[in-house]
Amino acid sequence: IAVVDDGGNLVAFAAMDDTKLIGADISQKKALTAVYFQMDTKDLAPLVQPGQPLFGIESTTGGRLVVFGGGVLLRTADGTIAGGVGVSAGTVDEDHQVAAAGSKVFAG
């Protein structure tokens, strides 16, 4: 689980002992992507499909973006974007659910 601030800087990271390196990398990229686009990454996925307005965007950033679920914005109680949280290790749906739960707790 990775947390970035509203500038995309990593501010917190936690992983289980047996976490694979790729999961750690993807979780950070999911959090960063949510902040860059100011939207949950699951909502970005349809926009990057062939024929859609952001098709190919993930290939223009040197692999820094992840365009599937698991990255969620962190908002304060008044709705201000404070950063993003990214989760990677389960299915895309599981990752989104865990990240969304963290976001809900953050907002209070």
DRENKEVO-211086 format. One record per atom (N, C-alpha, C, O, CB): residue in one letter; x, y, z. Coordinates in steps of 0.05 Angstrom, whole numbers, plus 32768, in hexadecimal, padded with zeros to 4 digits. Glycine has a CB too. Example, Ala and Ser with C-alpha at 12.3 -4.5 7.8 and 13.67 -1.06 7.14 Angstrom:
<'A' <8108 7F8E 809C>>
<'A' <80F6 7FA6 809C>>
<'A' <8108 7FBE 809C>>
<'A' <811D 7FBE 80A9>>
<'A' <80E2 7FA7 80B5>>
<'S' <8101 7FD3 808E>>
<'S' <8111 7FEB 808F>>
<'S' <8102 8001 809D>>
<'S' <810C 8017 80A1>>
<'S' <811A 7FF4 8072>>
***
This chain:
<'I' <8011 7FE9 8000>>
<'I' <8000 8000 8000>>
<'I' <8012 8019 8000>>
<'I' <8024 801B 8011>>
<'I' <7FEC 8000 8019>>
<'A' <800D 802A 7FED>>
<'A' <801D 8042 7FEA>>
<'A' <800B 805B 7FED>>
<'A' <7FF4 805B 7FE4>>
<'A' <802C 8043 7FCF>>
<'V' <8015 8070 7FFA>>
<'V' <8007 8089 7FFC>>
<'V' <8019 809F 7FF2>>
<'V' <8030 80A1 7FF9>>
<'V' <7FFE 808E 801A>>
<'V' <800D 80B0 7FE0>>
<'V' <801C 80C7 7FD6>>
<'V' <800C 80E0 7FDE>>
<'V' <7FF4 80DF 7FE2>>
<'V' <8020 80C5 7FB8>>
<'D' <801B 80F7 7FE0>>
<'D' <800D 8110 7FE6>>
<'D' <8002 811C 7FCC>>
<'D' <8004 810F 7FB7>>
<'D' <8021 8124 7FF3>>
<'D' <7FF7 8133 7FCD>>
<'D' <7FEA 813F 7FB6>>
<'D' <7FFE 8148 7FA0>>
<'D' <7FF6 8150 7F8B>>
<'D' <7FDA 8157 7FBE>>
<'G' <8017 8146 7FA6>>
<'G' <802C 814B 7F93>>
<'G' <8038 8132 7F87>>
<'G' <804A 8133 7F76>>
<'G' <8042 815B 7F9F>>
<'G' <802D 811B 7F90>>
<'G' <8036 8101 7F85>>
<'G' <804E 80F6 7F94>>
<'G' <805A 80E2 7F8A>>
<'G' <803C 8104 7F69>>
<'N' <8056 8102 7FAA>>
<'N' <806E 80F9 7FB9>>
<'N' <8066 80E2 7FCC>>
<'N' <8052 80E5 7FDB>>
<'N' <807B 8110 7FC9>>
<'L' <8075 80CD 7FCD>>
<'L' <8070 80B6 7FDE>>
<'L' <8073 80BF 7FFB>>
<'L' <8088 80CA 8003>>
<'L' <8082 809F 7FD8>>
<'V' <805E 80BC 800C>>
<'V' <8060 80C4 8028>>
<'V' <805C 80AD 803B>>
<'V' <8063 80AF 8052>>
<'V' <804A 80D9 802D>>
<'A' <8052 8096 8031>>
<'A' <804F 807F 8042>>
<'A' <804E 8066 8030>>
<'A' <8043 8066 801A>>
<'A' <8035 8081 8054>>
<'F' <8059 8050 803B>>
<'F' <8058 8037 802C>>
<'F' <8059 8021 8041>>
<'F' <8067 8022 8054>>
<'F' <8070 8035 8018>>
<'A' <8048 800D 803C>>
<'A' <8048 7FF5 804D>>
<'A' <8044 7FDC 803C>>
<'A' <8035 7FDC 8029>>
<'A' <8031 7FF7 8063>>
<'A' <8052 7FC7 8043>>
<'A' <8050 7FAE 8034>>
<'A' <8054 7F97 8047>>
<'A' <8062 7F99 805B>>
<'A' <8065 7FAD 801D>>
<'M' <8047 7F81 8040>>
<'M' <804B 7F68 8050>>
<'M' <8067 7F5E 8049>>
<'M' <8073 7F65 8035>>
<'M' <8035 7F53 8049>>
<'D' <8072 7F4C 805A>>
<'D' <808D 7F42 8057>>
<'D' <8091 7F34 803C>>
<'D' <80A7 7F36 8031>>
<'D' <8093 7F2F 806D>>
<'D' <807D 7F27 8032>>
<'D' <8081 7F17 8019>>
<'D' <8078 7F26 8000>>
<'D' <8072 7F19 7FEB>>
<'D' <8073 7EFD 801B>>
<'T' <8075 7F40 8002>>
<'T' <806C 7F50 7FEB>>
<'T' <8080 7F4E 7FD4>>
<'T' <8098 7F50 7FD7>>
<'T' <8068 7F6D 7FF3>>
<'K' <8075 7F4A 7FBC>>
<'K' <8086 7F4A 7FA4>>
<'K' <808D 7F66 7F9C>>
<'K' <807D 7F79 7FA0>>
<'K' <8078 7F3B 7F8C>>
<'L' <80A4 7F6A 7F91>>
<'L' <80AE 7F85 7F8A>>
<'L' <809B 7F93 7F77>>
<'L' <8097 7FAB 7F79>>
<'L' <80CA 7F82 7F7E>>
<'I' <8090 7F84 7F64>>
<'I' <807E 7F91 7F50>>
<'I' <8065 7F9D 7F5E>>
<'I' <805C 7FB2 7F55>>
<'I' <8076 7F7D 7F3B>>
<'G' <805B 7F90 7F73>>
<'G' <8044 7F9B 7F81>>
<'G' <804A 7FB5 7F8F>>
<'G' <803A 7FC7 7F8F>>
<'G' <803A 7F87 7F96>>
<'A' <8062 7FB7 7F9A>>
<'A' <806A 7FD0 7FA7>>
<'A' <806C 7FE6 7F92>>
<'A' <8063 7FFD 7F97>>
<'A' <8085 7FCC 7FB5>>
<'D' <8077 7FE1 7F7B>>
<'D' <807A 7FF4 7F66>>
<'D' <805F 7FFD 7F5B>>
<'D' <8059 8015 7F58>>
<'D' <808B 7FE9 7F4F>>
<'I' <804D 7FEA 7F56>>
<'I' <8033 7FF0 7F4A>>
<'I' <8022 8000 7F5E>>
<'I' <8014 8012 7F56>>
<'I' <8025 7FD6 7F42>>
<'S' <8023 7FF9 7F78>>
<'S' <8013 8008 7F8B>>
<'S' <801A 8026 7F8B>>
<'S' <8009 8037 7F8D>>
<'S' <8016 7FFC 7FA7>>
<'Q' <8034 802B 7F8A>>
<'Q' <803D 8047 7F89>>
<'Q' <8033 8055 7F6F>>
<'Q' <802B 806C 7F70>>
<'Q' <805B 8049 7F8B>>
<'K' <8035 8047 7F59>>
<'K' <802C 8053 7F40>>
<'K' <800E 8057 7F3F>>
<'K' <8004 806B 7F33>>
<'K' <8035 8041 7F28>>
<'K' <7FFF 8045 7F4C>>
<'K' <7FE2 8049 7F4D>>
<'K' <7FDB 8062 7F5D>>
<'K' <7FCA 8072 7F54>>
<'K' <7FD4 8030 7F5A>>
<'A' <7FE8 8066 7F74>>
<'A' <7FE3 807E 7F84>>
<'A' <7FEA 8097 7F74>>
<'A' <7FDB 80AA 7F74>>
<'A' <7FF3 807C 7F9E>>
<'L' <8000 8097 7F67>>
<'L' <800A 80AD 7F57>>
<'L' <7FF6 80B3 7F40>>
<'L' <7FF0 80CB 7F3B>>
<'L' <8026 80A8 7F4C>>
<'T' <7FED 809F 7F33>>
<'T' <7FDA 80A2 7F1C>>
<'T' <7FC0 80AF 7F26>>
<'T' <7FB6 80C1 7F18>>
<'T' <7FD5 8088 7F0F>>
<'A' <7FB6 80A6 7F3D>>
<'A' <7F9E 80B2 7F47>>
<'A' <7FA1 80D0 7F4C>>
<'A' <7F8F 80E0 7F45>>
<'A' <7F95 80A5 7F62>>
<'V' <7FB8 80D8 7F56>>
<'V' <7FBD 80F5 7F5B>>
<'V' <7FC1 8104 7F41>>
<'V' <7FB5 8119 7F3D>>
<'V' <7FD6 80F8 7F6D>>
<'Y' <7FD0 80F9 7F2E>>
<'Y' <7FD5 8106 7F15>>
<'Y' <7FBA 810D 7F07>>
<'Y' <7FB7 8123 7EFC>>
<'Y' <7FE6 80F5 7F02>>
<'F' <7FA8 80F9 7F06>>
<'F' <7F8F 80FD 7EF7>>
<'F' <7F78 8105 7F09>>
<'F' <7F62 810A 7EFF>>
<'F' <7F88 80E3 7EEA>>
<'Q' <7F7D 8108 7F23>>
<'Q' <7F69 8110 7F37>>
<'Q' <7F4F 80FF 7F34>>
<'Q' <7F39 8109 7F34>>
<'Q' <7F62 812D 7F33>>
<'M' <7F54 80E4 7F32>>
<'M' <7F3E 80D1 7F31>>
<'M' <7F48 80B6 7F38>>
<'M' <7F60 80B0 7F36>>
<'M' <7F32 80D1 7F14>>
<'D' <7F36 80A5 7F41>>
<'D' <7F3E 8089 7F47>>
<'D' <7F46 807C 7F2E>>
<'D' <7F3B 8080 7F18>>
<'D' <7F26 807A 7F55>>
<'T' <7F5A 806A 7F30>>
<'T' <7F65 805E 7F18>>
<'T' <7F51 804B 7F0A>>
<'T' <7F53 8047 7EF2>>
<'T' <7F7E 804E 7F1E>>
<'K' <7F3E 8040 7F19>>
<'K' <7F2A 802F 7F0C>>
<'K' <7F18 8040 7EFA>>
<'K' <7F0E 8035 7EE6>>
<'K' <7F18 8021 7F22>>
<'D' <7F15 8059 7EFF>>
<'D' <7F05 806B 7EEE>>
<'D' <7F15 8074 7ED6>>
<'D' <7F0A 807E 7EC2>>
<'D' <7EFB 8082 7EFE>>
<'L' <7F2F 8072 7ED8>>
<'L' <7F41 807A 7EC2>>
<'L' <7F42 8064 7EAC>>
<'L' <7F45 806A 7E95>>
<'L' <7F5D 8080 7ECC>>
<'A' <7F40 804B 7EB5>>
<'A' <7F43 8034 7EA2>>
<'A' <7F32 8036 7E89>>
<'A' <7F3D 8032 7E73>>
<'A' <7F3C 801B 7EB1>>
<'P' <7F19 803D 7E8A>>
<'P' <7F09 803F 7E71>>
<'P' <7F13 8055 7E5E>>
<'P' <7F0F 8054 7E46>>
<'P' <7EEC 8043 7E78>>
<'L' <7F1F 806A 7E69>>
<'L' <7F28 8081 7E59>>
<'L' <7F41 807C 7E49>>
<'L' <7F48 808B 7E37>>
<'L' <7F2C 8098 7E6B>>
<'V' <7F4F 8066 7E50>>
<'V' <7F68 8060 7E42>>
<'V' <7F66 8049 7E2E>>
<'V' <7F7A 8040 7E22>>
<'V' <7F7E 8059 7E56>>
<'Q' <7F4D 8040 7E29>>
<'Q' <7F49 802B 7E15>>
<'Q' <7F4A 8036 7DF9>>
<'Q' <7F47 804E 7DF5>>
<'Q' <7F2D 801E 7E1A>>
<'P' <7F50 8025 7DE5>>
<'P' <7F52 802E 7DC9>>
<'P' <7F39 803E 7DC1>>
<'P' <7F22 8036 7DC7>>
<'P' <7F55 8016 7DB6>>
<'G' <7F3D 8055 7DB5>>
<'G' <7F27 8066 7DAC>>
<'G' <7F1E 807A 7DC1>>
<'G' <7F0D 808B 7DBB>>
<'G' <7F11 8055 7DA4>>
<'Q' <7F29 8078 7DD9>>
<'Q' <7F21 808A 7DEF>>
<'Q' <7F35 80A1 7DF1>>
<'Q' <7F4B 809F 7DE7>>
<'Q' <7F1E 807B 7E09>>
<'P' <7F2E 80B7 7DFF>>
<'P' <7F3E 80CF 7DFE>>
<'P' <7F5B 80CC 7E0A>>
<'P' <7F6D 80DB 7E02>>
<'P' <7F31 80E4 7E0D>>
<'L' <7F5F 80B9 7E1C>>
<'L' <7F79 80B7 7E28>>
<'L' <7F88 809D 7E1F>>
<'L' <7F9B 8094 7E2D>>
<'L' <7F77 80B7 7E47>>
<'F' <7F7F 8092 7E09>>
<'F' <7F8C 807A 7DFF>>
<'F' <7FAA 807E 7DFC>>
<'F' <7FB3 8091 7DEF>>
<'F' <7F80 8071 7DE5>>
<'G' <7FBA 806C 7E08>>
<'G' <7FD7 806D 7E06>>
<'G' <7FE5 807F 7E1A>>
<'G' <7FFE 8080 7E1A>>
<'G' <7FDE 8076 7DEB>>
<'I' <7FD6 808C 7E2B>>
<'I' <7FE3 809F 7E3E>>
<'I' <7FF8 8091 7E50>>
<'I' <800C 809D 7E57>>
<'I' <7FCE 80AC 7E50>>
<'E' <7FF2 8078 7E58>>
<'E' <8005 806B 7E6A>>
<'E' <8020 8065 7E5D>>
<'E' <8034 8062 7E6B>>
<'E' <7FF9 8050 7E73>>
<'S' <8021 8065 7E42>>
<'S' <803A 8060 7E35>>
<'S' <804B 8079 7E31>>
<'S' <8062 8078 7E28>>
<'S' <8035 8053 7E1A>>
<'T' <8040 8090 7E38>>
<'T' <804E 80AA 7E34>>
<'T' <805D 80B3 7E4C>>
<'T' <806B 80C7 7E4B>>
<'T' <803B 80BF 7E2C>>
<'T' <805B 80A4 7E62>>
<'T' <8067 80AD 7E7B>>
<'T' <807D 809B 7E85>>
<'T' <8084 809C 7E9D>>
<'T' <8052 80B0 7E90>>
<'G' <8088 808A 7E74>>
<'G' <809E 8079 7E7D>>
<'G' <8096 8064 7E91>>
<'G' <80A6 805D 7EA2>>
<'G' <80B4 8089 7E87>>
<'G' <807D 805B 7E91>>
<'G' <8074 8047 7EA3>>
<'G' <806C 8051 7EBF>>
<'G' <8069 8041 7ED1>>
<'G' <8089 8033 7EA6>>
<'R' <8068 806B 7EC2>>
<'R' <8061 8076 7EDC>>
<'R' <8043 8074 7EE3>>
<'R' <803B 8078 7EFA>>
<'R' <8069 8093 7EDE>>
<'L' <8032 806F 7ECF>>
<'L' <8015 806E 7ED4>>
<'L' <800B 8052 7ED4>>
<'L' <8015 8040 7EC6>>
<'L' <8007 807E 7EBE>>
<'V' <7FF7 804D 7EE4>>
<'V' <7FE8 8034 7EE4>>
<'V' <7FCB 803A 7EE0>>
<'V' <7FBF 804A 7EEF>>
<'V' <7FED 8024 7EFF>>
<'V' <7FC0 802E 7ECB>>
<'V' <7FA5 8036 7EC3>>
<'V' <7F90 8020 7EC8>>
<'V' <7F7E 801B 7EB8>>
<'V' <7FA5 803E 7EA6>>
<'F' <7F92 8013 7EDF>>
<'F' <7F7E 8000 7EE8>>
<'F' <7F7A 8004 7F06>>
<'F' <7F8A 8010 7F13>>
<'F' <7F85 7FE3 7EE1>>
<'G' <7F65 7FF8 7F10>>
<'G' <7F5C 7FFD 7F2C>>
<'G' <7F71 7FF8 7F41>>
<'G' <7F82 7FE6 7F3E>>
<'G' <7F44 7FEE 7F31>>
<'G' <7F6F 8006 7F57>>
<'G' <7F80 8003 7F6E>>
<'G' <7F8D 801D 7F77>>
<'G' <7F9A 801D 7F8C>>
<'G' <7F95 7FEF 7F67>>
<'G' <7F89 8032 7F68>>
<'G' <7F92 804D 7F71>>
<'G' <7F7A 805E 7F76>>
<'G' <7F68 8061 7F66>>
<'G' <7FA4 805A 7F5B>>
<'V' <7F79 806A 7F8E>>
<'V' <7F62 807A 7F97>>
<'V' <7F6C 8094 7FA2>>
<'V' <7F80 8096 7FB0>>
<'V' <7F51 806A 7FAC>>
<'L' <7F5D 80AA 7F9C>>
<'L' <7F64 80C4 7FA8>>
<'L' <7F5F 80C4 7FC6>>
<'L' <7F4C 80B7 7FD0>>
<'L' <7F53 80DA 7F9A>>
<'L' <7F6F 80D3 7FD3>>
<'L' <7F6A 80D9 7FF0>>
<'L' <7F60 80F6 7FF1>>
<'L' <7F6D 8108 7FE8>>
<'L' <7F85 80D5 8001>>
<'R' <7F49 80F9 7FFD>>
<'R' <7F3D 8113 8000>>
<'R' <7F39 8119 801E>>
<'R' <7F33 8107 802E>>
<'R' <7F22 8115 7FF1>>
<'T' <7F3C 8133 8024>>
<'T' <7F36 813B 8040>>
<'T' <7F17 813C 8043>>
<'T' <7F08 8137 8030>>
<'T' <7F42 8157 8046>>
<'A' <7F0E 8141 805B>>
<'A' <7EF2 8141 8061>>
<'A' <7EE3 8156 8050>>
<'A' <7ECB 8153 804A>>
<'A' <7EED 8147 807F>>
<'D' <7EF1 816C 8048>>
<'D' <7EE4 8180 8038>>
<'D' <7EE7 817B 801A>>
<'D' <7EDE 818C 8009>>
<'D' <7EEF 819C 803E>>
<'G' <7EF2 8164 8012>>
<'G' <7EF4 815D 7FF6>>
<'G' <7F0E 8164 7FE8>>
<'G' <7F12 815E 7FD1>>
<'G' <7EDE 8169 7FE7>>
<'T' <7F20 8172 7FF6>>
<'T' <7F3A 817A 7FEB>>
<'T' <7F4B 8161 7FE6>>
<'T' <7F4D 814F 7FF7>>
<'T' <7F49 818E 7FFD>>
<'I' <7F58 815F 7FCF>>
<'I' <7F69 8149 7FC9>>
<'I' <7F83 814C 7FD9>>
<'I' <7F91 8160 7FD7>>
<'I' <7F70 8147 7FAA>>
<'A' <7F88 8137 7FE9>>
<'A' <7FA0 8137 7FFA>>
<'A' <7FB6 8125 7FEF>>
<'A' <7FCD 8127 7FF7>>
<'A' <7F99 812E 8016>>
<'G' <7FAE 8113 7FDD>>
<'G' <7FC1 8100 7FD2>>
<'G' <7FB3 80E8 7FC6>>
<'G' <7F9C 80EA 7FBE>>
<'G' <7FD5 80F7 7FE7>>
<'G' <7FC1 80D1 7FC6>>
<'G' <7FB6 80B9 7FBC>>
<'G' <7FC1 80A1 7FCA>>
<'G' <7FD6 80A2 7FD6>>
<'G' <7FBB 80B7 7F9E>>
<'V' <7FB2 808B 7FC9>>
<'V' <7FBA 8072 7FD5>>
<'V' <7FB9 805D 7FBF>>
<'V' <7FA6 805C 7FAF>>
<'V' <7FA8 806A 7FED>>
<'G' <7FCD 804C 7FBE>>
<'G' <7FCE 8037 7FAA>>
<'G' <7FD2 801C 7FB7>>
<'G' <7FE2 801A 7FCA>>
<'G' <7FE4 803C 7F95>>
<'V' <7FC4 8008 7FAD>>
<'V' <7FC6 7FED 7FB8>>
<'V' <7FCB 7FDA 7FA1>>
<'V' <7FBF 7FDC 7F8C>>
<'V' <7FAC 7FE6 7FC8>>
<'S' <7FDD 7FC7 7FA5>>
<'S' <7FE2 7FB2 7F91>>
<'S' <7FEA 7F98 7F9F>>
<'S' <7FFC 7F98 7FB0>>
<'S' <7FF8 7FBB 7F7D>>
<'A' <7FDC 7F83 7F98>>
<'A' <7FE3 7F68 7FA2>>
<'A' <7FCC 7F55 7F9D>>
<'A' <7FD0 7F3D 7F99>>
<'A' <7FE9 7F69 7FC0>>
<'G' <7FB3 7F60 7F9D>>
<'G' <7F9C 7F4F 7F97>>
<'G' <7F93 7F53 7F7B>>
<'G' <7FA2 7F5A 7F69>>
<'G' <7F85 7F56 7FAB>>
<'T' <7F79 7F4D 7F76>>
<'T' <7F6E 7F53 7F5C>>
<'T' <7F6A 7F71 7F5A>>
<'T' <7F6D 7F7F 7F6E>>
<'T' <7F52 7F44 7F58>>
<'V' <7F64 7F7A 7F42>>
<'V' <7F60 7F97 7F3E>>
<'V' <7F49 7FA0 7F50>>
<'V' <7F4B 7FB5 7F5C>>
<'V' <7F5A 7F9D 7F21>>
<'D' <7F33 7F91 7F51>>
<'D' <7F1C 7F98 7F62>>
<'D' <7F24 7F98 7F7F>>
<'D' <7F1C 7FAB 7F8E>>
<'D' <7F05 7F85 7F5D>>
<'E' <7F33 7F84 7F88>>
<'E' <7F3B 7F83 7FA4>>
<'E' <7F4D 7F9B 7FAB>>
<'E' <7F4A 7FA8 7FC0>>
<'E' <7F4A 7F69 7FAB>>
<'D' <7F5F 7FA1 7F99>>
<'D' <7F71 7FB8 7F9E>>
<'D' <7F61 7FD2 7FA1>>
<'D' <7F67 7FE2 7FB2>>
<'D' <7F86 7FBB 7F87>>
<'H' <7F4D 7FD5 7F8F>>
<'H' <7F3D 7FEE 7F91>>
<'H' <7F2D 7FEE 7FAB>>
<'H' <7F2C 8003 7FB8>>
<'H' <7F29 7FEF 7F79>>
<'Q' <7F22 7FD8 7FB3>>
<'Q' <7F13 7FD8 7FCC>>
<'Q' <7F24 7FDF 7FE4>>
<'Q' <7F1B 7FEE 7FF6>>
<'Q' <7F06 7FBC 7FD0>>
<'V' <7F3C 7FD5 7FE5>>
<'V' <7F4E 7FDB 7FFC>>
<'V' <7F56 7FF8 7FFB>>
<'V' <7F55 8006 8010>>
<'V' <7F67 7FC9 7FFB>>
<'A' <7F5D 8002 7FE4>>
<'A' <7F64 801F 7FE1>>
<'A' <7F4D 8031 7FE8>>
<'A' <7F50 8045 7FF6>>
<'A' <7F6E 8025 7FC5>>
<'A' <7F35 802A 7FDF>>
<'A' <7F1D 803A 7FE5>>
<'A' <7F17 803A 8002>>
<'A' <7F0F 804F 800D>>
<'A' <7F05 8030 7FD5>>
<'A' <7F1B 8024 8010>>
<'A' <7F17 8023 802D>>
<'A' <7F2A 8035 803B>>
<'A' <7F23 8043 804E>>
<'A' <7F19 8006 8037>>
<'G' <7F43 8035 8032>>
<'G' <7F57 8047 803E>>
<'G' <7F50 8064 803A>>
<'G' <7F53 8075 804B>>
<'G' <7F72 8042 8033>>
<'S' <7F46 806A 8022>>
<'S' <7F3E 8086 801C>>
<'S' <7F27 808F 802D>>
<'S' <7F26 80A6 8036>>
<'S' <7F37 8088 7FFE>>
<'K' <7F14 807D 8032>>
<'K' <7EFD 8084 8042>>
<'K' <7F06 808A 805F>>
<'K' <7EFC 809D 806B>>
<'K' <7EE9 806C 8042>>
<'V' <7F18 807A 8069>>
<'V' <7F22 807E 8085>>
<'V' <7F30 8099 8086>>
<'V' <7F2E 80A8 8099>>
<'V' <7F34 8067 808E>>
<'F' <7F40 809F 8071>>
<'F' <7F4F 80B8 8071>>
<'F' <7F3D 80D0 8072>>
<'F' <7F42 80E3 8080>>
<'F' <7F61 80B9 8057>>
<'A' <7F27 80CF 8063>>
<'A' <7F14 80E6 8062>>
<'A' <7F05 80E9 807B>>
<'A' <7EF9 80FE 8080>>
<'A' <7F01 80E2 804B>>
<'G' <7F05 80D4 808C>>
<'G' <7EF7 80D6 80A5>>
<'G' <7EDB 80CF 80A2>>
<'G' <7ECC 80D0 80B6>>
<'G' <7EF8 80F1 80B1>>
***
